[in-house]
Amino acid sequence: MSFIEKSAESPHTDQVDMLLNMGPQHPSTHGVFRMLLRVDGEVVVDAEPHIGYLHRGSEKLCEGEQYHQVITLFDRLDYVSNFNNEWVFCRAVEKLIGLEVPERAEYIRIILAELNRIASHLLFLGTFGLDTGAMTPVMYSFRGRERIQAVFEAISGARMMHNYFHIGGVKEDVPDNFKELVASLLSDLKADVEECDKLLSFNEVFVARTKGIGSIELETAIDYGWTGPCLRACGIEYDVRRDEPYSLYDHFSFDVPIGRDGDCWDRYFVRVLEMYESLRIIEQAL
């Protein structure tokens, strides 16, 4: 659906801008998003974003479930970071009821959550490359991601919707070969991350299409409530795992990568560096 109107700013009386609805759709992943675009030929002059289309009623569904039944709903809030979302809910309930989690379970949670962080970032790296016209990186990044998903399935019995973190710990103990399984995965995963990094990060065309694009000032990012890699890309060295440590994160040594310009390239590269740090954490946890 679109309509055409005269451009008030144009010196040419016969020049018109077209208002074009893009969406609601999922332009890259399944986060449904709509933009009202003002276009002049092939140039996007202005964009008005409309968010909030993804609400599945999860909050209402939670009201009618027992605590242990809610975990499966959190698997689906961000289905490329399933373990991390399960952990958020379990920690909230454990804090409410004053439940102490066994140390072994905490280590298992950390290893799986950091692997999940890498899997999520690899998906970002590959699809972000696609958005800038790079076809090859997604092949390499998804190869590494598939290795992780195979290990997740061996541990939880499910490839994605794991329902493995439970209130008070985990659903069941890890397989007897868990350490060997993860150690073997790490050696391959390091090579995968390094290969993706070398392939894309400083590629001349990729840098030209991302550096200086979409820059967000730190003050604006804070006002908008940004968190995680996007906020760190603006230059603030804050990571809740280090600055307000939970679980056993205060046992580990790792760095907090930050950006400088808060642009598309910084938001990308912070995630690349975070994958290296996650590998460090997993090695220490093992």
N, C-alpha and C positions, 0 to 999 in steps of 0.2 A: 504494500500500500504506500502510495506517495502522492504528493501534490506539489505544485510549482508556484513560487511566489517571486515577485520582483525583489531584487537585491537593493536594499536601501543604501548600501555603501558603494555600490557600483556607479562609476561615472557614465556608464553606457546604459541608456534607458531600455535597450532591448536585451540586456543580460539578465538572466534569471537564475536563482538557486533552486535546487530540487531538495525537498525534504523526503528522506528515505528511511523507512523502518527496517532496521537490521535485527531480526529476532522477533520474539524470544526464541533463542536457539542455544545450542552449546557449540561455540566457535572452536574450542580446542578440547576441553574436557567437559564433563556433564554438569558444570555449573551454569545453569540456564541464565542468560543475560540478554538484555535488549538495549539497543542504542538507537536514538533518533539522530540520524546523520543529516547535515546540511552539506550538499556537494555542489561544486561548480565544475561540471565536466567530470574529470577523473580525480579532482582534488577535493579532499574532505576539508571543508571550511570550518565546521564546528560539529561537536558531538555532545549529545545529552544522554548520559547513562541512566538506565532504569534497572535497579537491582531488586532482589527479594522474590524471585520466581521459584526458588528451589524448596520452599517450605513443604515438608512432607508430613507435618503433624507429629513429629517425633516427641516433642515436649508433652503433647496431650497423651500420646500412647504410653509414655513413661508413667503417667499418673495411675494407670490401670494395671501396671505390672509390679511384680515383686522385684526387689533389688537385683537378684541374680538373673532375672529374665531380661533386664534392660540392656545388658552387655551386647546382645546381638543387634540392637538398634544403633549402638555407637559404632559398630563395625561398618555401618552404612553411611555415617555422617561424612567421612572422607575415606572412600574405599581404596585409596592408595596409601593410606597410613592407618591401617586397621588396628594394629597393636597399640599404637600411640593413643588412639581414641578409646580403646578398651581401658587402657591404663588410667586415663583421666577420670573416667567414671569410677573405677575400682578404688582409686586413691581418695576420691571424694567420700565414698561410703565408708572406707576404712577410717578416715579422719573423723567422720561423724560418730562412729560407734567406738572409736578408740581402739581399733584393732591393729596389733603389731604383725607385720609380715615377716616370715622367716628370711634370713639373710640369703639362703640359696635361691629362694624365689625372686628376691630383689635382683640378684645377678642375672638370672634367666630373663627377667623382664627387661633389664638394661640392654643385654645383648640383642634380644629380638627387636626392641624399639629402635636401637641404633641401626640395625640392619634394615628395618622398615624405613628409617629416615633416608638411608642411601637409596633404597628402591624407589622411594618417592622422588628424590632429587634426580635420579637417572631418568625417570619418566619426564620430569620437567626439562632436563637437558635435551633429550631427544626431540620432544615436541616443540620446544622453543627454537631449536635448530630448524625444524620444518617450517615454522612461521617466518623465518628469515630466508628461506629458500635453500637450506642445506638438507639434502636428502640422506646422505650417508650416516651422520651421527646417530640417528634414531635406530639404525640397525645395530650399532655397537652398544648403545646404552640399553636397549631392550634385551640384548644378549646377557648383559650383567644382571639386569632386573630379573630375567627368567631364572638365572642361577639361584637368586635369593628366594624367589617364590617356590622353587622346588624344595628348598630346605624348610621353608615355612610349612609346606604341605606335609613333609616328613615328620615334623614336630607336632603340628596341631591337627592334622588330618584334613585340613581345608586349604585350598590355594589362596583364598583371599578373606572370606568371612570366617575368621578363625574361631571366635568364641573360646579363646584359650586363657586369657587373663581372667581370673575369678577373684571375687572378694576374699581377701586373706592370702592370696598367692596366685597359683596357676592351677588349671584344671587337673593336670596330671604331670608327673615328672617327665623330663626330656628323655629321648632314647639313650641307650647305653653308649652309643657312639657319637653323642652330641658334640663333645670337644673336637673329635677328629673331623666330624662333618663340618663344623663351623671353621676350624683351622684350614681345612682344604678349600672351603669357599673363599676365605680371606685372601689366599694367595692368588686365586683367579680374579677376585674382585678388585684387588689393587691394580692388576694389569688392565682390567676393564676401565676403571676410573681414569687411570693415567692415559690410556689410549683415547678416551673421549675428550679428555682435557687437551691433549696435544692436537687432536683433530679439529677442534672447534674454537677453543678459547681465544687464540690469537690469530685466527684466520683473518686475513686482510678484509675480505668482503663482510664477514660476520661482525668484525669490530666496526667497520664503516656503517653498518646498518643498526648498530645497537649503542655505540658510544655517543653520549650527548643526547640521546633520545629519551624522552619521558622522565627527565630529571625532576626529582622531588626534593625540596629543601627539608632539612631535619625538623624545623619547627612545624612545617605543614604536615609532615608524616606523623608527628606526635599529636597534633590537633585532630588528625583523621583517625587516630587510634591504631596506627600500624604496629605490627609486632613481628617477631621472628626475623628471617633473612631480609625481608623488605625494609624493616627498620634499620637493621645493622648495615645494609647497603648505603644508608644515608649518613653513616659515620658514627653511630652510637654503639659503643662496645658493651652491650648488655645481653646476657644469655641467662635465663632463669636457672639453667642447670648449674651454672657457676656462681651467680650472684645471689640466688635464693635456693640453694641446692635442696633437692628432695631425694628420696630413696637413698642410694649410696653414691651419688654423683660427686660428693666431696672426697671420695676415695681416689678419684682419677685426675690425671694431668692432661689438660687439653687447652687449646687456644680458641679464642673467639674471633673469627674472621670478620672484618668490617670493610665497607666500601668508602669511597671518597666523594663521589659526585651524585649518588642516589639515582643513577640512570639505569637503563635496561641492562647494560653490560655489567654494572656493579651488582645488580640483583641476581644476575646469572652467575657471576664469578664467586660471589659469597657462598652460593650453594655448592659450587665445585669444591671450594676449600673446606666447606663443612663436611663433605664426604670423606676427605682425608682425615679430619678430626674424629669422625665417627669410627673409622677404621682403627685409629689409635685407642679409642675408648674400648672397643670390642676386644682388642688384643689384651689390654690390661684386665678386663673383666674375665676373660678366659682363664 
